[in-house]
Amino acid sequence: KPNFGLSGALAKDETTGNSYKGVVLKFTEPPEARAPNTKWRLYVFKGKEALDTFHVSKQSAFLFGRNETIVDIPVQHPSLSQQHCVLQYRALPDKESGRLRCKPYLMDLESTNGTFLNGVQIDPARYYELRKGDVIRLGGSTREYVLLTENTTNA
């Protein structure tokens, strides 16, 4: 009796599937994905101590997670997933002018312990538009990622 169920073989295929360095990715970039013109930064804090700065404007997506083989922003807290969430830039029409505007979005990749935006847990597999000054926290980690633009003096 034939089994017509999904095998996952296409996803694992390097040329046709959604894999990178031999690892199947939990997300696919949307057709509207673009690298932004705005120079965005992620400032990492633990309490009041600044730990790191990530320049997140050189490509259209930045993957957070514990799998250092494939992620762009490695996070090592034990409560976080291998592929935890993604910062995705999308060029969508502006509601007022109709012109394309490239904005940052955050999507939780069905992580075990969730992703928090400004203290509120976001739903998995759904894009949330980010704004300058937004604070991202992952799972049980106390590190906070603050999204700002280049030359920002206050949020």
N, C-alpha and C positions, 0 to 999 in steps of 0.2 A: 504494500500500500504506500503510495508516494506521500512525502511530507512536504507540503507547500508553505510551511511556516518560514518566518524570517530567520536566516542563519547568521546574519551579521557579516558575511564574507565580503560584501561590497564595501562596507564601512572600513574594513581592515585593509582593503586593497590600496596600496600606495598611490596608484595613478588615478583611480576613479573615486576612491573613498575619502573620508574626512579624517585622515591620520597624518601625524607629524612625527618624524623620527621613530616610526614604528608603533606609536601610541595613538589609539583612536580618541579623537577629541570629542568632548561632550557638547560642543556647539559648532555651528556653521556660520560663517560670516554672512550677513544679509547682503542682497544686491546693492543696497544703498550705502554700504561701508566705504568710508573714505578716511584718509589721513587728514587731520585738521590743519588749518593754517594758524590757528591760535596756539601759542606755546603754553601748554598745560603742564602743571607740576603736581605731584603727589608728595606732600610732606608727611613723614611718619613720626608720630609721637607716642611715647609711653609715659603717661602722666603728663608732666610739664616738660619732660626732656625730649628734645628733638633728636631723632635717631638717624634719619636718612632722608634723601630727596630723590624721587624718581622723575625723570623727564619723560612724560607720557604723551608725546605728540609726534613721534617719528614714524608711527605706523597706525593702522586703522583699529587694531585691537590689542589689548594687553591682558594676558591670562594670569590670574593669581592662583597659587596652589603649592602643595608640598612636593610635587613631582618635578624636580629640578631639571630633568631632561627636556621638558617641553614648556615650562612656564616662563613668563616674562618677568613676573614679580614673585620671587620665592618667599614663601611663608612657612615657618617651621613649627608652629604651635601644634601640639598633638590633637587638638579638637578640630583642626582644619582638614579639608578633603584634598586629595591629590590634584583635582581640578575643581577649585572652590567657586570662583566667580570670574567674570570677564568685564573689563572696561572696554566698551565698543563705541567707536565714533560712527555716526550715521548722518548722511546728508539728506535732509527732508525739507519739503517746501515750507516756507514760513507762512503762518496762517494769514497774516496781514498783507505782505508784499507778494507772496507766491514764489519768491526767490529761494534757491536752495541754501540752507544753513547747516553747517556741520557742527553737531553738538555731541557731548559725551553722554553715554548711557551706561548703566550698570545692570548686569543680569547675574543672579545666583544660579549656579549650575547644579541645582538639586543637591546641594551640599548637605551633609549630615546635621551640622549645627547652625546653619543659616548665615545670612549676610544681613548686616544692619546699616541702614542709611539714616543718619541723624537720629540714632537711637531707636528706630523702628525697624523690626524685621521685615524684609521684603519677600514677596512671593517668589518661588523658584520659576525659572524658565520664562521670565517676563522682563522686558526692558523698562528701566526707570530712568527718566531724564535727570541728569546731574546739573547742578548749578555751582557757580563759584562759591567756595566756602563750605560746601557739603562735607560731612564727616562720614567715612566708611569704617565699619568695624566688622571683623570676620570671626564667626564662631565664638569660642570662649576666650579668645585672645583679648588682651587689654590694649593692644596697639591700635592707634587711630590713624587713618589716612585722610588728610585734609586736602581737598582738591582746590587748587588756586591757579591763576595764570601767572605768567612771567611778569615781574615788576609789581606784583600786588603788595600793597602795604597793609591793607586790612580787608576782611571779608565783607 
